[in-house]
Amino acid sequence: MIRTNSISVLAVIFVALAAVFVASKVEGAEAAKVAKRPNVIIVLTDDQGYGDLSCNGNPVLKTPNLDKLRNESLRLTDFHVAPMCTPTRGEIVTGIDCLANGAWIVSSGRSLVRKEFPADSDHIRAAVPTIGDIFSANGYRTGHFGKWHLGDNYPYRAMDRGFEESVTFSAWGLISAQSYWLNGDFDDHYSHNGKTQQYHGYCTDVWFDEAAKWIKTQAGRQEPFLVYLPVNAPHVPLLVPEKYASPYKGKVPDPLAKYFGMIASIDENMGKLDQMLKASGLYENTILVFLSDNGAESAAEFFNAGMRGKKTSYYEGGHRVPFFIRWPAGGLQQPTDITDLTECQDLLPTLLELCGLPLPSSRFDGVSVAKLLRGQIQPELAERKLVVQFGLWGEFVAPKKWKCCVLQDKWRLVRNGVNAKKELYNIASDPGQKTDVAKENPGIVAALSDYYEQWWTRTEPLAREFQPIHVGSDKENPVFLGTEDWLHWGPGNMFGVRQGINPAGPPWNGPWNLLVERDGNYEISLRRWPVEADVAIMAGVPAFKGELISMKEGNALPITKARLVVQGLDKSKPVTPTDKAAVFNVHLTTGRTQLQSWFYDAAGKELCGAFYVYVRMIPKR
């Protein structure tokens, strides 16, 4: 009896210990699941305003998949970017204000992201890492698919900035002056890790499809990944397959129907992305972020969610954009609107905290709002002050002081230059910014003005530093120089390239800022048309009709002489009717320099600069 009871007691103890063991195994598995680093996907759209979503009140546009994402996400409803694309993109990938990171103006030799503050360019890249640098250094696989617009040459390309996989195009869009010849949003040529190849289909589909294929590969390896997915839609030109635009025709003007169709295509791809994440078992532990790069553009007059201003404006409609973030397994609070003042510079430090990654040694201008996302209070956000400022064309040497918006909580101090008055708005009571209340609130104006002065003092010197394109590096040889990186403004798209002559002013021309990495002999080819066009300098080109776009014939120009100036050398040579390039062989020495070119007619009149220049270091034999 005693023995039987003893066995029974032992059995009970064994069962209890087994239960504890099983429970501990389950808890350990759950803990491991929680401890597993999350994947990150950032989807950035181009020129999509706050009101360009049906969930934000648009009366015509339908975005069911983005609406669904919105309902599953935390929404930062007072979230701000720069009022134009390149500045926002630099702020997203560095967490630093655009005037301080260097990417504060579109093209004009200023589309290059800075790394940090030392003037010595040899040390800039190492000082402030990008989001790609940081995540790859911490064991993440990193991929970039779509628009970059932070430099097309070494060392500024996405592939140089921590992204091991990059499928992209040059400059601002697929018909930019630097884009591959005859690109037009369908069956285009893109750069895959620095090598040009053709991809088939509509551009938005390509970005999502390439990202999905790469994500599946990383899932098979069971490695965490970061995907930066900045699509070029719905930026102009308004090109989209008819099936997406047709539901809106007759309801809105035709251009707007195409614009809404481009967003409908994005929406469809967002649905496919979600399906893929679920099918691959990645849905729960993936942080998915959706935002736009600036305020409304094409549809601003149609519907702008009650906001004043649009792209490039310092009023709310220029820089307040939608922001959704979802992480089902991340312990975030339930989906809701978060009304605290936030900005795109906050994204990088926030993701680092959510993913448990260490902060780099360099500073951020943004702050982590991870606690806010987890339902905790961050009272310091009510007191923080932010500056929204970027550069427009004409500000090539430096940005203009007091062309900005200073934000604190629901206050907005707007000024359009040192000679303009200071306007103050309280968007809590006046969301449309109709009533200037600066006179009634001198203390607020003074406090925001003082903050701006301090910000300007530390930031403005950084904005003056040029970031040169490197030549003579093994990382890129030859180097293609396009007009979007001139210090001054040139033809910004293929229509201008085909025209050739600036109809509105002086000849299109400007210098490139270069850093020669190595002494040596260089071959510099000046062209009117790109290499892939294979056309003589003097000749015109035929009209082009693609799947979605048409272009008129390109003008022949009476070019008879080409001129090159670089490092104190000033050389000229005649151009014959059969020449496709004017080729100069020069010796360059290490250091910073400028390169500029000219094309002249028989009377010596300047017609334009060379729109396409190729610089090749000749290997030593």
Secondary structure, DSSP 8 states (H G I E B T S, - for coil): -HHHHHHHHHHHHHHHHHHHHHHHHHHHHHHHHHHS--EEEEEEESS--TTSSGGGT-SS---HHHHHHHHHSEEETTEE--SSHHHHHHHHHHSS-HHHHS--BSSTT-------S-S-GGGHHHHS--HHHHHHHTT-EEEEES---S-SSTTSSGGGTT-SEEEE-STTSTTBTTS-TT--SBS-EEEETTEEEE--SBHHHHHHHHHHHHHHHHHHHT--EEEEEE--TTSSS----HHHHGGGBTTB-HHHHHHHHHHHHHHHHHHHHHHHHHHTT-STTEEEEEEESSS--TTTTT--TT----TT-SSHHHHB--EEEE-TTTT---S-EE-S-EEGGGHHHHHHHHHT----SS--SS---HHHHTT---GGGGT-EEEE--B-TT--SS--TTEEEEEETTEEEEEESTTS--EEEETTT-TT-----TTT-HHHHHHHHHHHHHHHHHHHHHHT----EEESBTTBSSEEEEGGGSSS----BHHHHHH-S-TTSS-S---EEEEE-S-EEEEEEEESS-GGG---SS--B--EE-SS-EE--B------EEEEEETTEEEEEE--TT-S-EEEEEEE-SEEEEEEEEEE-TTS-EEE--SEEEEEE----
